[in-house]
């Protein structure tokens, strides 16, 4: 056995782990980054980046089909699965190469292998022990299933769905959250017959209800079928099909079943409980500064209860590196972290929903305004419907911004700034939004809440 000593040892090279490593190295710390697979983690290799590449391929397919609507002659001859795979893999390879170069340039030591936390604090990888003045845990998450639902054959997780070498004719998607909705959007753009099964009453059920309903209407127009409010019962498969049964007796037959019921924290068999960490429902319990309760051991990203988002992991990693360096960074609550579902149309939000705001502040202490994208010139040009909804504390700051429509994920940063800086609509109303842009829709909502609507009634 050999021992290696660093200022900081990071266990897990996904979004939170490599962000922590990069920032710590920038602050002059010696860093070891331990990763059992590839640095970049699920987001780069099996999640955010490859799925968004698929979504763009789907967008191009839809654009070609509708080219005649804008006077362009084009012929849609189908989707080439091998070509889409090459496109997706080339993007991932470029981003991976860039990340590897950045890590090397910062002088970070990358250790390949499965690590486990030990007292000290330290991380053991095989016969080697990596001791750190501080250890940052960033082991990420995995695709969940349901009790009794075995993954395999024609029953897939999102990782396996990415690896499919064919475009199926029919799919059933179990789960109407972000992952399920995004895959539904991709497959429908590729011409697949899609059915989403969601036990709750709405798609993307964690979003503002008005946004969920708008997405459901858009999906119906696209020919995506949704079964809402009925729980999954069972799935059986043969060599060429899978049959999904619901508790009300409804059944669906498809080529594949995608299980998209969320992601669980990857905290098993890595020494966490044995070294004294508190684990609840698989998550590592921390305080608001991401301390685990074990001296000099921190946790970031998907293993910490809350939103499971790559950019939350980035923020956690940077935060802990700066906290260790004594910079006292500001804590950013999950409510100020933007969320985007990259379907067609997109859903984006930050802050509180109307229901959450009324529960927190009182029924009469909240004012909302909705602006339909039908009144927005740029949205009309690109052919998207949708909605903007802004939630404010009565006579006070903006506390929630919610959007649905194509490309609205690019607008949510303005909402994040408004919510994070506790801006009043009256503060923002004087600022001019460029014309014609979709950002004008946000501007219209802020103007209306400030008592001076321009195009809205």
Long-range contacts (C-beta under 8 A, 24 or more apart in sequence): 1-127, 1-128, 1-129, 2-127, 2-128, 2-129, 3-128, 3-129, 3-130, 3-131, 4-32, 4-109, 4-128, 4-129, 4-130, 4-131, 5-130, 5-131, 5-132, 6-30, 6-31, 6-32, 6-109, 6-130, 6-131, 6-132, 6-133, 7-31, 7-132, 7-133, 7-134, 8-32, 8-132, 8-133, 8-134, 8-135, 8-136, 8-321, 8-324, 9-34, 9-121, 9-122, 9-123, 9-130, 9-131, 9-132, 9-134, 9-135, 9-136, 10-34, 10-135, 10-136, 10-138, 11-115, 11-117, 11-123, 11-135, 11-136, 11-137, 11-138, 11-139, 11-270, 12-41, 12-137, 12-138, 12-139, 12-140, 12-301, 13-37, 13-38, 13-39, 13-40, 13-41, 13-110, 13-138, 14-40, 14-41, 14-42, 14-43, 14-44, 14-138, 14-140, 14-301, 14-302, 14-310, 14-313, 15-41, 15-43, 15-301, 15-310, 15-311, 15-313, 15-314, 15-317, 16-138, 16-140, 16-300, 16-301, 16-302, 16-313, 16-314, 16-316, 16-317, 17-41, 17-136, 17-138, 17-140, 17-300, 17-301, 17-313, 17-317, 18-99, 18-103, 18-317, 19-313, 19-314, 19-315, 19-316, 19-317, 19-318, 19-321, 20-136, 20-138, 20-300, 20-316, 20-317, 20-318, 20-320, 20-321, 21-103, 21-106, 21-108, 21-317, 21-321, 22-102, 22-103, 22-106, 22-108, 22-317, 23-317, 23-318, 23-321, 23-322, 24-321, 24-324, 24-325, 25-106, 25-107, 25-108, 26-106, 27-321, 27-322, 27-325, 27-327, 28-325, 29-321, 29-324, 29-325, 30-107, 30-109, 31-106, 31-107, 31-108, 31-109, 32-108, 32-109, 32-110, 32-111, 32-123, 32-130, 32-132, 33-103, 33-108, 33-109, 33-110, 33-111, 34-111, 34-113, 34-115, 34-123, 34-125, 34-130, 35-110, 35-111, 35-112, 36-112, 36-113, 36-114, 36-115, 38-96, 39-96, 39-99, 39-100, 39-103, 39-110, 40-95, 40-96, 40-99, 41-140, 42-140, 42-141, 43-310, 43-313, 44-92, 44-95, 44-96, 44-99, 45-92, 45-96, 46-158, 46-159, 46-162, 47-158, 47-310, 48-310, 49-91, 49-92, 49-95, 50-88, 50-89, 50-91, 50-92, 50-162, 51-158, 51-162, 51-179, 51-182, 51-183, 51-186, 51-342, 52-342, 53-87, 53-88, 53-91, 53-92, 54-84, 54-88, 54-162, 54-186, 55-182, 55-185, 55-186, 55-189, 55-342, 55-343, 55-344, 57-84, 57-87, 57-88, 57-186, 57-189, 57-190, 58-185, 58-186, 58-188, 58-189, 58-190, 58-344, 59-189, 59-344, 61-189, 61-190, 61-191, 62-189, 62-344, 66-383, 69-383, 78-191, 79-167, 79-190, 79-191, 81-164, 81-165, 81-166, 81-167, 82-165, 85-165, 88-162, 115-270, 116-269, 116-270, 116-271, 117-270, 117-271, 117-272, 117-274, 117-275, 117-277, 117-297, 118-271, 118-275, 119-275, 121-275, 121-294, 121-295, 121-296, 121-297, 124-271, 132-296, 133-296, 134-296, 134-297, 134-298, 134-324, 135-296, 135-297, 135-298, 136-298, 136-299, 136-300, 136-317, 136-320, 136-321, 137-272, 137-284, 137-292, 137-297, 137-298, 137-299, 137-300, 137-303, 138-299, 138-300, 138-301, 138-303, 138-313, 138-317, 139-265, 139-266, 139-267, 139-270, 139-303, 140-266, 140-301, 140-302, 140-303, 141-263, 141-264, 141-265, 141-266, 141-302, 141-303, 141-308, 142-263, 142-264, 142-266, 143-259, 143-260, 143-263, 143-264, 144-259, 144-261, 144-262, 144-263, 144-264, 145-259, 145-261, 146-174, 146-232, 146-259, 146-261, 148-234, 149-174, 149-232, 149-235, 149-259, 151-259, 153-237, 153-242, 154-237, 154-241, 154-242, 154-255, 154-256, 154-257, 155-235, 155-237, 155-242, 155-256, 155-257, 155-259, 156-256, 156-257, 156-258, 156-259, 157-258, 157-259, 157-260, 158-183, 158-258, 158-260, 161-256, 161-258, 164-256, 167-191, 167-192, 168-192, 168-254, 168-255, 168-256, 169-193, 169-255, 170-194, 170-195, 170-253, 170-254, 170-255, 171-195, 171-254, 171-255, 171-256, 171-257, 171-258, 172-196, 172-197, 172-242, 172-244, 172-252, 172-254, 172-256, 172-257, 172-258, 173-197, 173-257, 173-258, 173-260, 174-232, 174-244, 174-257, 174-258, 174-259, 174-260, 174-261, 175-259, 175-260, 175-261, 175-262, 176-200, 176-202, 176-203, 176-204, 176-205, 176-226, 176-228, 177-204, 177-205, 177-206, 177-260, 177-261, 177-262, 178-204, 178-339, 178-341, 179-260, 179-262, 180-258, 180-260, 181-215, 181-341, 181-343, 181-347, 182-341, 182-342, 182-343, 183-258, 183-260, 184-219, 184-224, 184-343, 185-224, 185-342, 185-343, 185-344, 188-222, 188-223, 188-224, 189-344, 193-223, 193-254, 194-223, 194-224, 194-225, 195-224, 195-225, 195-226, 195-227, 195-252, 195-254, 196-224, 196-225, 196-226, 196-227, 197-227, 197-230, 197-232, 197-244, 197-246, 197-252, 198-226, 198-227, 198-228, 198-229, 199-229, 199-230, 199-231, 199-232, 200-228, 200-229, 201-228, 201-229, 202-228, 203-228, 204-341, 204-347, 206-339, 207-339, 207-341, 207-347, 207-349, 207-353, 207-402, 208-349, 208-353, 208-354, 208-389, 208-400, 208-402, 209-353, 209-354, 209-355, 210-354, 210-370, 210-387, 210-389, 210-402, 211-347, 211-349, 211-387, 211-389, 211-402, 211-403, 211-404, 212-347, 214-345, 214-385, 214-386, 214-387, 214-404, 215-341, 215-343, 215-345, 215-347, 215-404, 218-344, 218-345, 218-385, 218-404, 222-344, 227-252, 262-308, 263-302, 263-308, 265-302, 265-303, 266-302, 266-303, 267-303, 280-305, 281-305, 288-331, 289-319, 289-323, 289-331, 290-316, 290-319, 290-320, 290-323, 298-323, 298-324, 306-334, 307-334, 307-337, 307-339, 309-337, 309-339, 311-337, 311-338, 312-337, 332-420, 335-419, 336-416, 336-419, 336-420, 337-416, 338-412, 338-413, 338-415, 338-416, 339-412, 340-409, 340-412, 342-409, 344-406, 345-384, 345-385, 345-386, 345-404, 345-405, 345-406, 345-408, 346-403, 346-404, 346-405, 346-406, 346-407, 346-408, 346-409, 347-403, 347-404, 347-408, 348-402, 348-403, 348-404, 348-408, 348-409, 348-411, 348-412, 348-415, 349-400, 349-401, 349-402, 349-403, 349-412, 349-415, 350-400, 350-401, 350-412, 350-415, 350-416, 350-419, 351-391, 351-398, 351-399, 351-400, 351-401, 351-415, 351-419, 352-391, 352-399, 352-400, 353-391, 353-400, 353-402, 354-389, 354-391, 354-400, 356-400, 357-391, 357-393, 357-399, 357-400, 361-393, 361-399, 364-394, 365-393, 365-394, 366-391, 366-392, 366-393, 366-394, 366-399, 367-391, 367-392, 367-393, 367-394, 367-449, 368-392, 369-445, 369-448, 369-449, 370-445, 371-441, 371-444, 371-445, 371-448, 371-456, 373-405, 373-438, 373-441, 375-441, 375-444, 375-455, 375-456, 376-436, 376-438, 376-440, 376-441, 376-444, 377-435, 377-436, 377-440, 378-436, 378-437, 378-438, 378-440, 379-405, 379-406, 379-438, 379-441, 381-436, 382-406, 382-407, 388-441, 388-442, 388-444, 388-445, 389-445, 390-425, 390-442, 390-445, 390-446, 390-449, 392-424, 392-425, 392-449, 396-424, 397-422, 397-423, 397-424, 398-422, 398-423, 398-424, 398-425, 398-428, 398-446, 398-449, 401-442, 403-442, 405-438, 407-438, 408-438, 410-438, 411-438, 411-439, 411-441, 411-442, 414-439, 414-442, 415-442, 418-446, 424-450, 425-449, 425-450, 426-450, 426-451
